[in-house]
Amino acid sequence: MHDAGVILYLHGFRSSPQSTKARLLAAHCRAHGREQDFLCPQLPASPAEAARLIDGVARAIAPRRFTVIGSSLGGYYATWLAESHDCRVVLLNPATRPDRDLARHLGPQRVYHSEEWIDIKPEFLDELKALWVEPITRPERYLVVAAKGDELLDWREMLARYPRAQHLVLEGSDHGLSDFSEYVGSVLEFANQADQTEQMRQPPPPPGAAR
């Protein structure tokens, strides 16, 4: 695995750093001696607080290059972060309208892989709306993994939200990507292309400059 800089993973709604996808990504980085380059913070229930947290993490990483990988609600946050920090991004069954979808999940919610509970407040929906970004810039730095078998979110909305991004459409699977082990290599390969992307974005040297 080539050096892709730091991998910042943002988990989904009611999830945690103990999720299967987070642990698989961490294991791949660890297997290549880059455990310290994998970050997966526990995100607060409040979208505004989550945004402040991940923005602070991104600023702490700089000036190192990083790729943000977001799952479900984490994909919504990852989009906002990518547009704020101009980083490479991988979206796994990303939520495209969480302010609409989470309106059905207000109140106390149990966190997966944990004994903890979170309280989803009505004002969180407005906080989500505040993180909406449009249009998406530089779609070539986006990889969208969308499962047709997603039982919670519509894969067609995902592709419509990121029309010129690279798409990996899975014929089956599910919202949690229980078969993620089959695709983790493709995800990290896309992240590894960051070197080439950055080189392409650098302006050409002036005439007569040493190469």
Secondary structure, 3 states (H helix, E strand, C coil): CCCCCEEEEECCCCCCCCCHHHHHHHHHHHHCCCHHHEECCCCCCCHHHHHHHHHHHHHHHCCCCEEEEEECHHHHHHHHHHHHHCCEEEEECCCCCHHHHHHHHCEEEECCCCCCEEEECCHHHHHHHHCCCCCCCCHHHEEEEEECCCCCCCHHHHHHHCCCCEEEEECCCCCCCCCHHHCHHHHHHHHHCHHHHHHHHCCCCCCCCCC
